[in-house]
Amino acid sequence: MNSVPLSIDDVIGEVQAVRARWPLEHVVFVDDLFIVDKLWLKELAVKWPAAVGLPFFCNVQASLVVKQPELLTLLKQAGCHTVSMGIESADDRIRTELLRRRMTREEIVTAGRLVRETGMHVTATNILGLPTSTLEDDFATMRLNTEARISYAHAFLFQPYPGTELGQYARDHGLVPGTLDDFSEIAWERSVLVFESEEAKTRVEHLQRLFGIGVEWPWLEPLIRRLINLPHNRVTDAIFWWVHKLHKGYAIYRRVHPIKTGPAQLVKLARHYIRLRG
């Protein structure tokens, strides 16, 4: 299906309509093609600061950023505060053959560093527990995020959703024993795949919780390697959940989506955030 991008004036009009009804300090654009049209981006860099003047968040592609670094300059001029890019896996085979992500490790690292050098933050999405991947692959992905200077690294557990090529691959190889009812509602609680052992599965699930701090403080990797060997129980699961939750909340509030709030509003936001499952 063909689609026609909104004009800059239409985008600004929608944002202004929202701003007229509700408090608005930060705008999030969820569009994987946001930086594809350079002329569109040039117009945004001129009109957005004058008409809106709010910081915003958008998606970028590492390979495109490396080929056209001037796109980052335009984003910065427009008022972009944070960009997000998909890394998914450090393993070249998994990234290119399994996930169809046509980009190199060098492009990922260069793109992340270019974003930071331009004066913006960068988040990344990663997938753990992929079919044919190993725990060492996931640790390599953690280190790749550090090398790319990622401001906050999201880690998700692979879910073999029906209707997807990778979901069908997992079924064809006997990696999905249950039904759709067994799937987690969110992609960071439990894996539904068959692992070589329950202990191996637990290690990947624990790593998902500790992935973010491992990216930010790589010297913690030896400790993380020991902690993920702990079994699932109420105590370890609660501790790992709080470590993940507090670090993620701090990183998002201070770097990814910074907003100005008073003490009362901050407490309200914190309570809402803690109630979220992810």
Stockholm file with secondary structure:
# STOCKHOLM 1.0

chainA/1-278         MNSVPLSIDDVIGEVQAVRARWPLEHVVFVDDLFIVDKLWLKELAVKWPAAVGLPFFCNVQASLVVKQPELLTLLKQAGCHTVSMGIESADDRIRTELLRRRMTREEIVTAGRLVRETGMHVTATNILGLPTSTLEDDFATMRLNTEARISYAHAFLFQPYPGTELGQYARDHGLVPGTLDDFSEIAWERSVLVFESEEAKTRVEHLQRLFGIGVEWPWLEPLIRRLINLPHNRVTDAIFWWVHKLHKGYAIYRRVHPIKTGPAQLVKLARHYIRLRG
#=GR chainA/1-278 SS CCCCCCCHHHHHHHHHHHHHHSCCSCEECCCTTTTTCHHHHHHHHHHHHHHTCCCEEEECCHHHHHHCTHHHHHHHHHTEEEEEEEEECSCHHIIIIISCCCCCHHHHHHHHHHHHHTTCEEEEEEEESCTTCCHHHHHHHHHHHHHTTCSEEEEEECCCCTTSHHHHHHHHTTCCCSCGGGSCSSTTSCCCSCCSCHHHHHHHHHHHHHHHHHHHCGGGHHHHHHHTTSCCCHHHHHHHHHHHHHHHHHHIIIIISCCCCCHHHHHHHHHHHHHSCC
#=GC SS_cons         CCCCCCCHHHHHHHHHHHHHHSCCSCEECCCTTTTTCHHHHHHHHHHHHHHTCCCEEEECCHHHHHHCTHHHHHHHHHTEEEEEEEEECSCHHIIIIISCCCCCHHHHHHHHHHHHHTTCEEEEEEEESCTTCCHHHHHHHHHHHHHTTCSEEEEEECCCCTTSHHHHHHHHTTCCCSCGGGSCSSTTSCCCSCCSCHHHHHHHHHHHHHHHHHHHCGGGHHHHHHHTTSCCCHHHHHHHHHHHHHHHHHHIIIIISCCCCCHHHHHHHHHHHHHSCC
//
